[in-house]
Amino acid sequence: MAQVVVNVFYNAPTDPEAFETYYHDTHMPIADQIPGLEKAVLLKGLPGPDGSAPAYYRLTQLWFADADAMAAGMSSPQAQAASADIANFAIGGASIMISHVG
């Protein structure tokens, strides 16, 4: 089975400094507790070659061994807490896409 990634796309926040502080100090320690999580990749958007704003402010990738591990992890109380916490700091909104690697 292929690895499965939960991708969380964050829109631009109104207060980037507050977003970053909460994201690193509060949110990611919650997300890091999700059972079966193999790794979390934290990406921050950069301006395009023409200076245009990135489509998303941040992208968080949560990697799991396979679909079963992702389903179990994302149905856990830890994942539910992380999902509920998004509203506490992602004032610009967020979107989620689940994908497989390959």
Buried (B, 14 or more C-beta within 10 A) or exposed (E): EEBBBBBBBBBBBEEBEEBBEBBEEEBBEBBEBBBBBEEBEEBEBEEEEEEEEBEBBBBBBBBBBEBEBBBBBBEBEBBEBBBEBBEEBBBBEBEEEBEEEE
